[in-house]
Amino acid sequence: MAAVFPLDPGAGGAAPSRSSKSRSRKKRGGFAFGKYREIIIAVAFFLLFDLGVLVLNFYTSFKIDQDTVAINLAGRQRYVSQRIARTLLEMDAARAAGQPFKKETLAELRGGTNIFNNSHQAFREGGTVPGGDGKPVFLEAVTTPRGRELEAGVDALWKPYFEKLQPILKDESFTPQDLADALAYSQANNSKLLNTANDFVTETQQIGASRAATLRMVQTGGILLALLNFAFILFKFLRRLSTSDAAIEAATEENREILVSVREGLFLLTPEFQIGSQLSQSAHTLFGRKLAPGDDFFDLLAPLVSDKALTDARDYVQLLFAPHVKEALVQGINPLSEVEVSVKNRLGHDTRRYLSFHFNRVQDDGAVRHLLVTVQDISARIELETKLQGERQRSQKEFAMLLKAIDADPALLRQFVSRAEMSLLEVNDLLRSTSAAHGEGAIIKRLDEAARRIHSVKGDAAMLGLETVSGQAHLFETELQRIRQSGGASGDLGNALLSLPMPLEELLNKVAALKSLTGLQRPGMAELNTGEAINEALSSLAGKVAADSGKRVRVLVRMGSQSDLEEAPGHLVREIAVQLVRNAVAHGVESPASRAAAGKSEEGFVEVQLLRSESEWTLSVRDDGAGLSAPRIRQALLALGWYNGAQLDSFDDRQIVSHIFKPGFTTAGTASQHAGRGVGLDVVQANVQKLGARMLLSSAPGQFTEFKVRFAA
């Protein structure tokens, strides 16, 4: 069905008038009639033949039905005559035995006599009599000569018989002589009456057979005429078709080639939302299943889209089938213009794709007959847009990081760049010198060392607000953890390390970009006191971790004396403080709801101090959070599979709590930017050992946790 497009009178000529369209249709109709006139006339004759045969068949069948009734009633006459004779004998036997007559016997005699007499009259003159089932039936009079002759013979025998039966039928006080006369006549003439009735039955059967033969002749003649007519129609029709078959076949082949080669899914949609008979080959691939004409469009769409998208699509298609709704007005609200679907690929695996459905009306005389549905796979375009969006966001983050770096304290930024570059290069050397020959245990130790250094870089970057660097370090941590967990299972840790240089190089490039900025910071920008800068940086870090964790926290940081330390110990102390602050906010301080339920202020409190006495330094980080829970740590160790239940029962609470410093241990349910890797306290313990310090841990469940690191002054 071709789409109808109204002509614009101002665009190349006037639109055809209604009368001219009507004349055009009439002209096409007359041409079509002339082209197929012979076939139309032949079909008309065919219908006339069929109608004639049908009428004759109906009339003959009706007559056969009448003959069947006559045959049945003629046979009944024969039976009734015998029943009358038998009843007279029973009555005579009762009289001879001196017994009274039974009412049933007399009633049977009267009934049989009436049936025989009424049927006899109907055979002679026609009339309505009771049928075999007691219902009235019409019986035509016998008209054949032989039938009339036999009926006359029956009449000659029946009339005297009927007269002799009258005294018995009318009055129950009939005389024995009346019974004897009737019985005598019955015995004398019953055989004659039976033979005549038999002949009459045979005659009615012959009449029915004759009419059946007539019906067969009529049907045979009608069938022959119909076959001849059909042969003529077939000949004419095939001759007409032969001239157009080649063109139709060529058009069909062209249509098939288009539907096979086109990359879009194409098909027509009926007002009942069923797919038409013509589908492009790509439609099957786009839907991820074999489509068939007549399939319900929304049944096919249901497994691919959400319930809301399916409902919106149904409403939209219904609007398109409403002729009073302008198509241009609703094209912009197409809910399927860009939809994510899940389809099966050739291997039977679920794959995500993006499809675009477009609907165009196919109209005829203003009525919407079909919708032409075009389905396109726009996954490549969406993927490109997603990549562009990701690159745009990455560029924005990079730009924001550069601005943040320019505004950062110059001394802290230089220290971070120097320390981060050195740590990353050490990680690079550490990984390059590691191979499968070292054994699985040695490789895991080197991976743990690399994780500690990367985690330190991530913490320092987060303290300075360099989110792209901390994010890249977080991704590198994820890769290290994946190799540590899966490489051992596969027995190929050495080869798994080959995937690490690329993310490490990206991290080095970001640090190199920051290094180039250390000389480009804003002119005249005064450097803060290093201690004050650390105080602000740690406070900002705690606020960032709290915001990302959905918590509220107040921080008091007094790390000003850190500037009095030498460079190496100063770096170690700063890293310890960063990790302990992150740990205090992420693990120690509870959520506002939990704190309120425990009767605490919704805002947690973290205090960080670095104090110097005459003989030693003390770094303390204290939070008023949930405290350390030995049972919870036991449960985490069991879940990690590090120990079984019996082994854990042999540990006291002090030994259990000491496991929080082991690499890979965490009580967090899922890993995040700030917790869940099991590396933070491992970094703390490693730095404490490098300082030659000792660490004290005190905690009260539900009240506080405090870490103290003491080292020589």
C-alpha positions as CSV (number, residue, x, y, z in Angstrom):
1,M,0.0,0.0,0.0
2,A,1.6,3.3,-1.1
3,A,1.5,6.3,1.1
4,V,-0.8,9.2,0.0
5,F,0.8,12.6,0.1
6,P,-1.6,15.6,-0.5
7,L,-0.4,18.0,-3.2
8,D,0.4,21.6,-2.5
9,P,-1.5,23.9,-5.0
10,G,1.3,26.4,-4.8
11,A,4.1,23.9,-5.6
12,G,4.0,23.3,-9.3
13,G,0.2,23.1,-10.1
14,A,-3.3,22.9,-8.8
15,A,-4.4,19.9,-6.8
16,P,-6.9,17.6,-8.7
17,S,-10.5,18.3,-7.9
18,R,-12.9,15.7,-6.4
19,S,-14.8,15.3,-9.7
20,S,-11.6,14.7,-11.6
21,K,-10.5,12.0,-9.1
22,S,-13.9,10.4,-9.4
23,R,-13.6,10.3,-13.2
24,S,-10.1,8.9,-13.0
25,R,-11.4,6.0,-10.8
26,K,-14.3,5.3,-13.2
27,K,-11.9,5.3,-16.1
28,R,-9.6,2.8,-14.3
29,G,-12.7,0.7,-13.4
30,G,-13.9,0.6,-17.0
31,F,-10.5,-0.4,-18.3
32,A,-10.3,-3.2,-15.7
33,F,-13.7,-4.5,-16.7
34,G,-12.9,-4.5,-20.4
35,K,-9.6,-6.3,-19.7
36,Y,-11.3,-9.1,-17.8
37,R,-14.7,-9.1,-19.5
38,E,-14.5,-12.7,-20.7
39,I,-13.5,-13.9,-17.3
40,I,-16.3,-11.9,-15.6
41,I,-18.9,-13.3,-18.1
42,A,-17.6,-16.8,-17.6
43,V,-17.8,-16.4,-13.8
44,A,-21.4,-15.1,-14.2
45,F,-22.3,-18.2,-16.2
46,F,-20.6,-20.3,-13.6
47,L,-22.7,-18.8,-10.9
48,L,-25.9,-19.3,-12.9
49,F,-25.1,-22.9,-13.4
50,D,-24.4,-23.3,-9.8
51,L,-27.6,-21.6,-8.8
52,G,-29.6,-23.7,-11.3
53,V,-28.0,-26.9,-10.0
54,L,-28.6,-25.8,-6.4
55,V,-32.3,-25.1,-7.1
56,L,-32.8,-28.4,-8.8
57,N,-30.9,-30.2,-6.1
58,F,-33.0,-28.6,-3.4
59,Y,-36.3,-29.4,-5.2
60,T,-35.2,-33.0,-5.9
61,S,-33.9,-33.4,-2.3
62,F,-37.3,-32.2,-1.0
63,K,-39.1,-34.7,-3.2
64,I,-36.8,-37.5,-2.0
65,D,-37.6,-36.5,1.6
66,Q,-41.3,-36.8,0.7
67,D,-40.7,-40.2,-0.8
68,T,-38.8,-41.3,2.3
69,V,-41.8,-40.3,4.4
70,A,-44.1,-42.2,2.0
71,I,-41.9,-45.3,2.1
72,N,-41.8,-45.2,5.9
73,L,-45.6,-44.8,6.2
74,A,-46.3,-47.5,3.6
75,G,-44.2,-49.9,5.6
76,R,-46.1,-48.8,8.7
77,Q,-49.4,-49.6,6.9
78,R,-48.1,-53.2,6.4
79,Y,-47.2,-53.5,10.0
80,V,-50.5,-51.9,11.3
81,S,-52.6,-54.3,9.2
82,Q,-50.8,-57.2,10.9
83,R,-51.3,-55.6,14.3
84,I,-55.1,-55.2,13.7
85,A,-55.3,-58.9,12.7
86,R,-53.3,-60.0,15.8
87,T,-55.5,-57.9,18.1
88,L,-58.7,-59.5,16.8
89,L,-57.2,-62.9,17.4
90,E,-56.3,-61.9,21.0
91,M,-59.8,-60.6,21.6
92,D,-61.4,-63.8,20.2
93,A,-59.1,-66.0,22.4
94,A,-60.2,-64.0,25.5
95,R,-63.9,-64.4,24.5
96,A,-63.4,-68.2,24.1
97,A,-61.8,-68.4,27.5
98,G,-64.6,-66.5,29.1
99,Q,-62.3,-63.6,30.1
100,P,-63.1,-59.9,29.8
101,F,-61.4,-57.9,27.1
102,K,-58.4,-55.8,28.2
103,K,-58.8,-52.1,27.7
104,E,-55.2,-51.9,26.3
105,T,-56.1,-54.5,23.6
106,L,-59.2,-52.5,22.6
107,A,-57.2,-49.3,22.6
108,E,-54.5,-50.9,20.5
109,L,-57.2,-52.0,18.0
110,R,-58.7,-48.6,17.8
111,G,-55.3,-46.9,17.4
112,G,-54.1,-49.2,14.7
113,T,-57.4,-48.8,12.8
114,N,-57.3,-45.0,12.9
115,I,-53.6,-44.9,11.8
116,F,-54.3,-47.3,8.9
117,N,-57.4,-45.4,7.8
118,N,-55.9,-41.9,8.0
119,S,-52.7,-43.0,6.2
120,H,-54.8,-44.7,3.5
121,Q,-56.8,-41.5,3.0
122,A,-53.6,-39.5,2.8
123,F,-52.1,-41.8,0.2
124,R,-55.3,-41.4,-1.9
125,E,-55.9,-37.6,-1.5
126,G,-52.9,-36.2,0.4
127,G,-52.9,-34.8,3.9
128,T,-51.2,-34.6,7.3
129,V,-50.8,-37.7,9.4
130,P,-48.7,-38.6,12.5
131,G,-45.2,-39.8,11.5
132,G,-43.2,-42.6,13.0
133,D,-42.2,-40.3,16.0
134,G,-45.7,-39.1,16.5
135,K,-45.1,-35.7,15.0
136,P,-47.4,-34.6,12.1
137,V,-46.0,-35.0,8.6
138,F,-47.4,-34.0,5.3
139,L,-48.0,-36.9,2.8
140,E,-48.6,-36.2,-0.8
141,A,-51.2,-38.3,-2.7
142,V,-49.9,-41.2,-4.9
143,T,-49.8,-40.0,-8.5
144,T,-48.1,-42.8,-10.4
145,P,-50.4,-45.2,-12.3
146,R,-49.1,-48.2,-10.6
147,G,-49.4,-46.5,-7.2
148,R,-53.0,-45.5,-7.9
149,E,-53.8,-49.1,-9.0
150,L,-52.3,-50.5,-5.8
151,E,-54.0,-48.0,-3.6
152,A,-57.3,-48.8,-5.3
153,G,-56.7,-52.5,-4.5
154,V,-56.0,-51.6,-0.8
155,D,-59.1,-49.5,-0.8
156,A,-61.3,-52.4,-2.1
157,L,-60.0,-54.6,0.7
158,W,-60.0,-52.0,3.5
159,K,-63.5,-50.5,3.2
160,P,-65.4,-53.8,4.0
161,Y,-62.8,-54.5,6.7
162,F,-63.2,-51.0,8.2
163,E,-67.1,-51.4,8.2
164,K,-66.9,-54.7,10.1
165,L,-64.6,-53.1,12.7
166,Q,-67.0,-50.2,13.4
167,P,-69.3,-52.0,15.9
168,I,-66.2,-53.1,17.9
169,L,-64.6,-49.6,17.8
170,K,-67.8,-47.6,18.6
171,D,-69.3,-49.6,21.5
172,E,-67.5,-51.8,24.1
173,S,-70.8,-53.8,24.4
174,F,-70.4,-55.3,20.9
175,T,-71.7,-58.8,20.3
176,P,-69.6,-61.9,19.8
177,Q,-71.1,-62.0,16.4
178,D,-69.6,-58.6,15.6
179,L,-66.2,-59.9,16.7
180,A,-66.6,-63.1,14.7
181,D,-67.6,-61.3,11.5
182,A,-64.6,-59.0,11.8
183,L,-62.2,-61.9,12.6
184,A,-63.6,-63.9,9.7
185,Y,-63.1,-61.1,7.2
186,S,-59.6,-60.5,8.6
187,Q,-58.5,-64.1,8.2
188,A,-60.0,-64.3,4.7
189,N,-58.5,-61.1,3.4
190,N,-55.4,-60.3,5.6
191,S,-53.0,-62.1,3.2
192,K,-54.4,-60.1,0.2
193,L,-54.1,-56.9,2.2
194,L,-50.5,-57.7,3.2
195,N,-49.5,-58.5,-0.3
196,T,-51.0,-55.4,-1.7
197,A,-49.3,-53.3,1.0
198,N,-46.0,-55.0,0.2
199,D,-46.4,-54.1,-3.5
200,F,-47.3,-50.5,-2.5
201,V,-44.1,-50.3,-0.4
202,T,-42.1,-51.5,-3.4
203,E,-43.7,-48.9,-5.6
204,T,-42.9,-46.1,-3.3
205,Q,-39.3,-47.3,-3.1
206,Q,-39.1,-47.3,-6.9
207,I,-40.4,-43.7,-7.0
208,G,-37.7,-42.6,-4.5
209,A,-35.0,-44.4,-6.5
210,S,-36.2,-42.8,-9.7
211,R,-36.0,-39.3,-8.1
212,A,-32.5,-40.1,-6.6
213,A,-31.4,-41.1,-10.1
214,T,-32.7,-37.8,-11.4
215,L,-30.8,-36.0,-8.7
216,R,-27.6,-37.7,-9.7
217,M,-28.1,-36.8,-13.3
218,V,-28.8,-33.2,-12.4
219,Q,-25.7,-33.1,-10.2
220,T,-23.5,-34.8,-12.8
221,G,-24.7,-32.5,-15.5
222,G,-24.1,-29.4,-13.3
223,I,-20.7,-30.6,-12.3
224,L,-19.7,-31.2,-16.0
225,L,-21.0,-27.7,-16.9
226,A,-19.1,-26.2,-14.0
227,L,-15.9,-28.0,-14.9
228,L,-16.2,-26.9,-18.5
229,N,-16.8,-23.3,-17.3
230,F,-14.0,-23.6,-14.8
231,A,-11.6,-24.8,-17.5
232,F,-12.6,-21.8,-19.7
233,I,-12.0,-19.4,-16.8
234,L,-8.7,-21.1,-15.9
235,F,-7.5,-20.9,-19.5
236,K,-8.4,-17.2,-19.8
237,F,-7.1,-16.3,-16.3
238,L,-3.8,-18.1,-16.8
239,R,-3.3,-16.5,-20.2
240,R,-3.9,-13.1,-18.6
241,L,-1.5,-13.9,-15.7
242,S,1.2,-15.2,-18.0
243,T,1.7,-11.6,-19.3
244,S,2.2,-10.1,-15.8
245,D,4.0,-13.0,-14.0
246,A,7.4,-11.9,-15.3
247,A,6.9,-8.3,-14.2
248,I,5.6,-9.5,-10.8
249,E,8.4,-11.9,-10.4
250,A,11.0,-9.2,-11.2
251,A,9.4,-6.8,-8.8
252,T,9.3,-9.5,-6.1
253,E,13.0,-10.3,-6.7
254,E,13.9,-6.6,-6.4
255,N,11.9,-6.3,-3.2
256,R,13.6,-9.4,-1.8
257,E,17.0,-8.0,-2.7
258,I,16.2,-4.7,-1.0
259,L,14.9,-6.5,2.2
260,V,18.0,-8.7,2.3
261,S,20.6,-6.1,1.7
262,V,19.2,-3.1,3.7
263,R,20.9,-2.7,7.1
264,E,17.8,-1.3,8.8
265,G,14.9,-3.4,10.1
266,L,11.9,-2.7,7.9
267,F,8.4,-4.0,8.2
268,L,4.8,-2.8,8.2
269,L,2.6,-2.7,11.4
270,T,-1.1,-3.3,11.2
271,P,-3.7,-1.5,13.3
272,E,-3.9,-4.7,15.4
273,F,-0.1,-4.1,16.1
274,Q,0.9,-7.2,14.1
275,I,3.9,-7.4,11.8
276,G,3.2,-7.5,8.1
277,S,4.3,-10.2,5.7
278,Q,7.4,-8.4,4.4
279,L,10.4,-8.1,6.7
280,S,13.9,-7.1,6.0
281,Q,16.6,-9.6,6.9
282,S,18.2,-7.2,9.4
283,A,15.0,-7.1,11.5
284,H,15.7,-10.6,12.8
285,T,19.2,-9.7,13.9
286,L,18.2,-6.4,15.5
287,F,15.5,-8.1,17.6
288,G,17.8,-11.0,18.4
289,R,15.2,-13.6,17.4
290,K,13.4,-15.0,14.3
291,L,10.4,-12.8,13.4
292,A,7.3,-14.2,11.7
293,P,4.5,-12.3,9.9
294,G,1.6,-11.8,12.3
295,D,3.7,-11.6,15.4
296,D,2.5,-9.0,17.9
297,F,4.9,-6.1,17.8
298,F,4.6,-5.4,21.6
299,D,5.1,-9.0,22.5
300,L,8.4,-8.9,20.6
301,L,9.3,-5.6,22.3
302,A,8.4,-6.6,25.8
303,P,11.6,-8.7,26.6
304,L,13.8,-5.9,25.2
305,V,12.6,-2.7,27.0
306,S,11.3,-1.7,30.4
307,D,7.6,-1.8,31.3
308,K,7.3,2.0,31.2
309,A,9.0,2.2,27.8
310,L,6.6,-0.6,26.6
311,T,3.5,1.3,27.9
312,D,4.7,4.6,26.4
313,A,5.4,2.9,23.0
314,R,1.9,1.4,22.9
315,D,0.3,4.8,23.6
316,Y,2.5,6.4,20.9
317,V,1.6,3.8,18.3
318,Q,-2.1,4.2,19.1
319,L,-1.7,8.0,18.5
320,L,-0.1,7.4,15.1
321,F,-3.1,5.2,14.0
322,A,-5.5,8.0,15.0
323,P,-6.0,9.9,11.7
324,H,-7.0,13.2,13.4
325,V,-3.6,13.4,15.1
326,K,-1.0,15.2,13.0
327,E,2.0,13.0,12.4
328,A,4.5,15.9,12.6
329,L,3.2,16.9,16.0
330,V,3.9,13.5,17.6
331,Q,7.2,12.6,16.0
332,G,9.1,14.5,18.6
333,I,7.6,12.4,21.5
334,N,8.7,9.0,20.1
335,P,9.7,7.0,23.2
336,L,11.6,4.5,21.1
337,S,13.8,7.0,19.2
338,E,16.7,5.8,21.4
339,V,16.2,2.8,23.6
340,E,18.6,0.4,25.3
341,V,17.8,-3.3,24.7
342,S,19.2,-6.6,25.6
343,V,19.3,-9.2,22.8
344,K,20.9,-12.5,22.1
345,N,24.0,-12.6,19.8
346,R,24.9,-15.5,17.5
347,L,26.5,-17.3,20.4
348,G,23.3,-17.0,22.5
349,H,24.8,-14.5,24.9
350,D,23.0,-11.4,26.1
351,T,24.4,-8.2,24.6
352,R,23.4,-4.6,25.2
353,R,22.5,-2.5,22.2
354,Y,20.9,0.8,21.4
355,L,18.1,0.7,18.8
356,S,16.1,3.5,17.2
357,F,12.6,3.0,16.1
358,H,10.9,5.4,13.6
359,F,7.3,5.2,12.6
360,N,5.8,6.6,9.4
361,R,2.1,6.4,8.4
362,V,0.9,4.6,5.3
363,Q,-2.4,6.3,4.4
364,D,-5.1,5.7,1.9
365,D,-8.0,8.2,1.4
366,G,-7.1,9.8,4.8
367,A,-7.2,6.5,6.7
368,V,-4.0,5.1,8.4
369,R,-3.7,1.6,7.0
370,H,-0.3,0.7,8.3
371,L,2.8,2.1,10.0
372,L,6.2,1.7,8.3
373,V,8.6,0.8,11.1
374,T,12.3,1.5,10.6
375,V,14.7,0.0,13.2
376,Q,18.3,1.1,13.3
377,D,21.2,-0.1,15.4
378,I,22.7,3.1,16.8
379,S,25.0,1.4,19.3
380,A,28.1,2.8,17.6
381,R,26.8,6.3,17.7
382,I,25.8,6.0,21.4
383,E,29.2,4.5,22.2
384,L,30.9,7.4,20.5
385,E,28.7,9.9,22.3
386,T,29.5,8.1,25.6
387,K,33.2,8.2,24.9
388,L,33.0,11.9,23.9
389,Q,31.1,12.6,27.1
390,G,33.6,10.7,29.1
391,E,36.5,12.5,27.5
392,R,34.7,15.8,28.1
393,Q,34.2,14.9,31.8
394,R,37.8,13.7,32.1
395,S,39.1,16.9,30.5
396,Q,36.9,18.9,32.9
397,K,38.3,17.0,35.9
398,E,41.9,17.4,34.6
399,F,41.3,21.1,34.2
400,A,39.7,21.3,37.7
401,M,42.7,19.4,39.1
402,L,45.1,21.8,37.5
403,L,43.3,24.7,38.9
404,K,43.3,23.0,42.3
405,A,47.0,22.4,42.0
406,I,47.7,26.0,41.1
407,D,45.8,27.1,44.3
408,A,47.5,24.5,46.5
409,D,50.2,25.3,49.0
410,P,53.4,25.3,46.9
411,A,55.4,23.6,49.5
412,L,52.9,20.8,50.0
413,L,52.5,20.4,46.2
414,R,56.2,20.1,45.6
415,Q,56.5,17.6,48.5
416,F,53.6,15.6,47.1
417,V,55.0,15.6,43.5
418,S,58.5,14.6,44.7
419,R,57.2,11.9,47.0
420,A,54.6,10.5,44.5
421,E,57.1,10.4,41.6
422,M,59.6,8.6,43.7
423,S,57.0,6.1,45.0
424,L,55.7,5.4,41.5
425,L,59.2,4.9,40.0
426,E,59.9,2.5,42.9
427,V,56.7,0.6,42.1
428,N,57.8,0.5,38.5
429,D,61.2,-1.0,39.4
430,L,59.5,-3.3,41.9
431,L,57.2,-4.7,39.2
432,R,59.8,-4.9,36.5
433,S,62.1,-6.9,38.7
434,T,59.3,-9.4,39.5
435,S,58.8,-12.6,37.5
436,A,57.3,-16.0,37.8
437,A,60.6,-17.3,38.9
438,H,60.3,-15.6,42.3
439,G,57.4,-17.9,43.3
440,E,53.9,-17.0,44.3
441,G,54.6,-16.0,47.9
442,A,57.3,-13.5,46.9
443,I,55.2,-12.1,44.1
444,I,52.3,-11.5,46.5
445,K,54.6,-9.7,48.9
446,R,55.8,-7.4,46.2
447,L,52.2,-6.7,45.1
448,D,51.4,-5.8,48.8
449,E,54.4,-3.4,48.8
450,A,53.2,-1.8,45.6
451,A,49.7,-1.5,46.9
452,R,51.0,0.3,50.1
453,R,52.9,2.8,48.0
454,I,50.0,3.4,45.6
455,H,47.7,3.8,48.6
456,S,50.0,6.4,50.1
457,V,50.0,8.3,46.8
458,K,46.2,8.1,46.7
459,G,45.9,9.4,50.3
460,D,48.2,12.3,49.7
461,A,46.4,13.3,46.5
462,A,43.1,13.1,48.2
463,M,44.4,15.4,51.0
464,L,45.4,18.0,48.4
465,G,42.0,17.6,46.6
466,L,43.7,16.2,43.4
467,E,40.8,13.9,42.6
468,T,41.9,12.7,39.2
469,V,45.2,11.5,40.6
470,S,43.5,9.8,43.6
471,G,41.0,8.3,41.2
472,Q,43.7,7.0,38.9
473,A,45.5,5.5,41.9
474,H,42.3,3.9,43.0
475,L,41.9,2.2,39.6
476,F,45.5,1.0,39.8
477,E,44.8,-0.4,43.3
478,T,41.8,-2.3,41.8
479,E,44.0,-3.8,39.2
480,L,46.6,-4.9,41.8
481,Q,43.8,-6.4,43.9
482,R,42.4,-8.3,40.9
483,I,45.8,-9.8,40.1
484,R,46.4,-10.7,43.7
485,Q,43.1,-12.5,44.0
486,S,42.8,-14.1,40.6
487,G,46.4,-14.6,39.6
488,G,47.0,-17.1,42.4
489,A,44.0,-19.1,41.4
490,S,45.2,-19.3,37.8
491,G,48.8,-20.0,38.8
492,D,50.1,-17.4,36.4
493,L,50.9,-14.3,38.6
494,G,54.0,-13.5,36.6
495,N,52.1,-13.1,33.3
496,A,49.3,-11.2,35.1
497,L,51.8,-8.5,36.0
498,L,52.2,-7.6,32.3
499,S,48.9,-5.7,32.4
500,L,50.2,-3.2,35.0
501,P,52.6,-0.9,33.1
502,M,49.8,1.0,31.2
503,P,47.8,2.2,34.3
504,L,51.1,3.0,36.1
505,E,52.2,5.1,33.1
506,E,49.0,7.0,33.1
507,L,49.4,7.8,36.8
508,L,53.0,8.9,36.2
509,N,51.8,11.2,33.4
510,K,49.4,12.9,35.8
511,V,52.1,13.4,38.3
512,A,54.4,14.8,35.6
513,A,51.7,17.3,34.6
514,L,51.5,18.4,38.2
515,K,55.3,18.7,38.4
516,S,55.2,21.1,35.4
517,L,52.8,23.3,37.4
518,T,55.0,23.7,40.4
519,G,56.7,26.6,38.7
520,L,53.5,28.0,37.3
521,Q,51.6,28.8,40.5
522,R,50.1,32.2,40.8
523,P,52.7,34.9,41.1
524,G,53.0,36.5,44.5
525,M,51.1,33.6,46.2
526,A,52.4,33.4,49.7
527,E,53.3,30.0,51.0
528,L,51.5,28.9,54.1
529,N,53.4,27.6,57.0
530,T,53.8,23.9,56.3
531,G,52.2,22.9,59.5
532,E,49.2,25.1,59.0
533,A,48.9,23.8,55.4
534,I,48.8,20.2,56.7
535,N,46.2,21.1,59.3
536,E,43.9,22.6,56.6
537,A,44.6,19.7,54.2
538,L,43.8,17.0,56.7
539,S,40.6,18.9,57.8
540,S,39.5,19.1,54.2
541,L,40.3,15.4,53.6
542,A,38.1,14.4,56.6
543,G,35.3,16.5,55.3
544,K,35.6,15.0,51.8
545,V,35.6,11.4,53.2
546,A,32.6,12.2,55.4
547,A,30.6,13.8,52.6
548,D,31.3,10.8,50.3
549,S,30.3,8.4,53.1
550,G,27.1,10.2,54.0
551,K,28.4,11.2,57.4
552,R,28.9,14.4,59.4
553,V,32.1,15.1,61.2
554,R,33.9,17.9,63.1
555,V,37.7,17.8,62.9
556,L,40.4,19.3,65.1
557,V,43.9,19.0,63.7
558,R,47.0,20.2,65.4
559,M,50.0,19.1,63.2
560,G,51.9,22.4,63.1
561,S,55.0,20.9,64.7
562,Q,55.4,18.5,61.8
563,S,57.4,21.2,60.1
564,D,60.1,20.7,62.7
565,L,60.7,17.1,61.6
566,E,63.3,16.2,59.0
567,E,62.1,15.5,55.5
568,A,62.0,11.7,55.6
569,P,60.3,11.3,59.0
570,G,58.0,14.2,58.1
571,H,56.8,12.3,55.0
572,L,56.2,9.2,57.0
573,V,54.3,11.0,59.8
574,R,52.1,12.8,57.2
575,E,51.2,9.5,55.5
576,I,50.4,7.9,58.8
577,A,48.1,10.9,59.7
578,V,46.4,10.8,56.3
579,Q,45.6,7.1,56.6
580,L,44.5,7.2,60.2
581,V,42.2,10.2,59.4
582,R,40.6,8.4,56.5
583,N,40.2,5.2,58.6
584,A,38.7,7.2,61.5
585,V,36.0,8.8,59.3
586,A,35.3,5.8,57.0
587,H,35.3,3.1,59.7
588,G,35.1,4.7,63.1
589,V,32.5,7.5,62.9
590,E,29.0,6.2,62.5
591,S,26.2,7.5,60.2
592,P,24.1,10.3,61.6
593,A,21.1,7.9,62.1
594,S,23.2,5.3,64.0
595,R,24.7,8.0,66.2
596,A,21.3,9.4,67.0
597,A,20.0,5.9,67.8
598,A,22.9,5.5,70.2
599,G,22.2,8.8,72.0
600,K,25.2,10.6,70.4
601,S,25.4,13.8,68.5
602,E,24.8,13.3,64.8
603,E,28.1,15.0,64.1
604,G,31.2,12.8,64.8
605,F,34.4,14.2,66.2
606,V,38.0,13.4,65.1
607,E,41.0,14.9,66.8
608,V,44.5,14.8,65.3
609,Q,47.6,15.9,67.3
610,L,51.3,15.8,66.9
611,L,53.1,16.6,70.2
612,R,56.8,16.7,71.2
613,S,58.2,16.0,74.6
614,E,61.8,16.1,75.6
615,S,62.5,12.6,74.5
616,E,59.9,11.6,71.9
617,W,57.2,12.6,69.4
618,T,53.6,11.4,69.8
619,L,51.1,11.4,66.9
620,S,47.5,10.6,68.0
621,V,44.3,10.2,66.0
622,R,41.1,9.8,68.0
623,D,37.5,9.5,67.0
624,D,34.3,9.2,69.1
625,G,32.9,6.5,66.8
626,A,31.7,2.9,67.3
627,G,35.1,1.6,68.5
628,L,36.7,-1.7,67.5
629,S,34.5,-4.8,67.8
630,A,36.4,-8.1,68.2
631,P,33.3,-10.2,67.3
632,R,32.9,-8.3,64.1
633,I,36.6,-8.7,63.2
634,R,36.3,-12.5,64.0
635,Q,33.3,-12.7,61.6
636,A,35.3,-10.8,58.9
637,L,38.3,-13.2,59.3
638,L,36.0,-16.1,58.9
639,A,34.3,-14.6,55.8
640,L,37.7,-14.0,54.2
641,G,38.6,-17.6,54.8
642,W,41.9,-16.8,56.6
643,Y,41.0,-19.1,59.6
644,N,38.4,-21.6,60.5
645,G,36.1,-21.4,63.5
646,A,38.3,-23.6,65.8
647,Q,41.4,-21.5,65.0
648,L,39.5,-18.2,65.7
649,D,38.3,-19.6,69.1
650,S,41.9,-20.1,70.1
651,F,42.7,-16.4,69.7
652,D,42.0,-13.9,72.4
653,D,40.5,-10.4,71.6
654,R,43.9,-8.7,71.5
655,Q,45.2,-11.2,68.9
656,I,41.9,-10.8,66.9
657,V,42.1,-7.0,66.8
658,S,45.8,-7.1,65.7
659,H,44.6,-8.5,62.3
660,I,43.3,-5.1,61.3
661,F,46.9,-4.2,60.3
662,K,47.2,-7.2,58.0
663,P,47.3,-6.4,54.2
664,G,43.9,-7.2,52.6
665,F,41.9,-7.2,55.8
666,T,38.8,-5.0,55.8
667,T,35.4,-5.0,57.6
668,A,33.8,-2.9,54.8
669,G,31.2,-4.7,52.8
670,T,32.3,-3.1,49.4
671,A,35.3,-1.3,48.3
672,S,35.1,2.5,47.8
673,Q,37.4,5.4,47.1
674,H,38.2,5.7,50.8
675,A,37.8,2.1,52.3
676,G,37.5,-1.5,51.6
677,R,40.9,-2.4,50.2
678,G,42.6,-3.5,53.4
679,V,45.7,-1.4,52.7
680,G,45.3,1.8,54.8
681,L,46.4,0.3,58.2
682,D,49.0,-1.8,56.4
683,V,50.6,1.4,55.2
684,V,50.4,2.8,58.8
685,Q,52.1,-0.3,60.2
686,A,54.8,-0.2,57.5
687,N,55.6,3.5,58.1
688,V,55.7,2.9,61.9
689,Q,58.3,0.3,61.3
690,K,60.3,2.6,59.1
691,L,60.2,5.3,61.8
692,G,61.4,2.9,64.4
693,A,58.3,3.8,66.3
694,R,55.8,2.0,68.5
695,M,52.1,2.1,68.1
696,L,49.5,2.0,70.9
697,L,45.8,1.2,70.2
698,S,43.0,1.8,72.6
699,S,39.3,1.5,72.0
700,A,36.0,1.2,73.8
701,P,33.0,-0.2,71.9
702,G,30.5,2.4,71.2
703,Q,32.7,5.2,72.6
704,F,36.0,5.9,70.8
705,T,39.1,4.5,69.0
706,E,42.6,6.1,69.4
707,F,45.8,5.4,67.6
708,K,49.1,6.7,69.1
709,V,52.4,6.5,67.4
710,R,55.5,7.3,69.5
711,F,59.0,7.7,68.1
712,A,62.2,9.2,69.3
713,A,62.8,12.9,69.0
